[in-house]
Amino acid sequence: MLCGYWNGETFADVMHRYEAMVDMGLMPYPMVYEQCEDRGYHAQLKKFQRWVIKGYHRFVKWEEYQVKKEKPNKQQMNFLTQLI
């Protein structure tokens, strides 16, 4: 499933194609066109690709997955490593 190649393609188009393939019993494998001009859209497509390929789509909804999580800072990491 090629993403980001067609001019005027929206993320809704990508999700529609993905959902249609899943409904047909297929296992889509998103491939992001690397020369996509809109860098923000390209980043979203790469995140979508990771969500599908890593299998996160099985247990996390896209709406929940796309929310950016804060990375732990150095102090939090030190605390976590002490717990282990």
PyMOL commands that set and color helices and strands:
alter all, ss='L'
color gray80, all
select helices_A, chain A and resi 11-23+39-53+56-58+62-65+74-83
alter helices_A, ss='H'
color red, helices_A
select strands_A, chain A and resi 2-3+31-32
alter strands_A, ss='S'
color yellow, strands_A
deselect
rebuild
show_as cartoon
